[in-house]
Amino acid sequence: MTLAWIATTLVIGAASFVMGLAGFGIALVALAFLPHLMAPADAIVLLTIYAAVFSLAMLVQLRRDVEPRAVVDLLIGTVAGTPLGVWGLAALPVSALNRLIGLMLVAAFVLETQKLYPHRLRGRHWGLGAGILAGVIGGAVGTPGPPVVLYAATQSWSARAAKANLQAFFVVNEAAILVGYWWAGLLTREVRGLAVAFAVPAVAGAVAGALLFERIDQHRFRQLVFGLLLISGLVLLVRG
């Protein structure tokens, strides 16, 4: 058992906890640290595997709250945008991927803290656009959440429906991305081995997050998480 293995276990457990707590964010948290512990491409594929499994589990629980018509445009967009993102992951050098990850983390912090989005967006093109962007950045850097979460915040969905609709989207989005990774040769035996090796902390973190959802100060927790994202994103942008 090495220091790197222990650190990876802690990062994956903590990121999965955030996923269980908020319904998204496993990659946003873990990619702040995992690129220092393994190849960025392996980290992205690994987290996509976990995100797909956890989203499916949450979708099963929330299936009756899904509004299919509300997510159709998002799904069409993400299927169209994913191939470009997968190509980017396969083609770009490690330093470029690190900086893309850092840029996404800083952007997520800015959008979260400054609330740079309108209260209501109307028209199918917004859903299609959010889906395409989620597909591109999800395939390239493993963080499809921000565009779709921000889009969801501009719709008149109840809290439960929003979480259910997001999981429905993520299941399709991440499945499409994983197919793309397989096609591009990125879903390697080594990555599958990592998914098995760190399955226990991942599942434990997700379950703990789900159980503690009602007992934690969501506002302060989100502030802490996004503060860590900002620091980590800046480090990745500078170091590459």
ABEGO torsion letter per residue (X at the ends): XBAAAAAAAAAAAAAAAAAAAAGBGAAAAAAAAAAAABBAAAAAAAAAAAAAAAAAAAAAAAAAABBAAAAAAAAAAAAAAAAAAAAAAAABBAAAAAAAAAAAAAAAAAAAAAGBBBABBBEAAAAAAAAAAAAAAAAAAGBAAAAAAAAAAABBBBAAAAAAAAAAAAAAAAAAAAAAAAAAGABBAAAAAAAAAAAAAAAAAAAAAAAAAAABBAAAAAAAAAAAAAAAAAAAAAAX
